Amino acid sequence: MSAPETPREQRRPSAEEPRIARTREALESGLWELLQENELADITVAALCRQAGVHRTTFYGHYRNILDFAASVYADVVNGLGAVNVDQRGTGRTQEEVGVLYAEALRRILVHTFAERRVYRALFHTGTFHAVLADGLRPRFLLALYAWQAYGLVPAMDCEVAAAFLGGAYASWIEQWVAGEDDDVEAWLASLPDLLPGWWPRDGFPRV
């Protein structure tokens, strides 16, 4: 499958979008603050809206409940930590440099999810967060696949399907990490290459 076409010119944001973004930021800040002293399951929509200064009607216009909102927030955090500055054509960096960047991104994710383990455990326990997280990771893997494809490493395959598969696999890998008691980030990261497809580069991963 060929790489995506060059993105078209972005549309102009509507007048509503800045207000929606501010509301989201207020709710996110309110959630972080409440989680300092409360378990996720104990936070109500009313409490979050009071903390954020947002009307409950506004909240319910975008989210079904606290868990729905928290899943969106934390999936975005993981997605952001997984961001890698790599051109989809593989230009500007060596294969080894790209491998190191992806390993560093995964290390950031493991450090963060360990620090927030109690919240991630609660989210995964809902049974829906896995799918939310996998869907957020899918575009990251699609970019990685196109980059590896440019280096001639990816066999003939449907990259969209492979990215969806890898997103789900990594979501499960993270779920097992937060569900256990292991706190050795480097050892957990070093275990990943054995789970990856044989053609996936091993550069950047620690050795055990």
Secondary structure, 3 states (H helix, E strand, C coil): CCCCCCCCCCCCCCCHHHHHHHHHHHHHHHHHHHHCCCCHHHCCHHHHHHHHCCCHHHHHCCCCCHHHHHHHHHHHHHHHHCCCCCCCCCCCCCHHHHHHHHHHHHHHHHHHHHHCHHHHHHHHHCCCHHHHHHHHHHHHHHHHHHHHHHCCCCCCCCHHHHHHHHHHHHHHHHHHHHHCCCCCHHHHHHHHHHHCCCCCCCCCCCCC
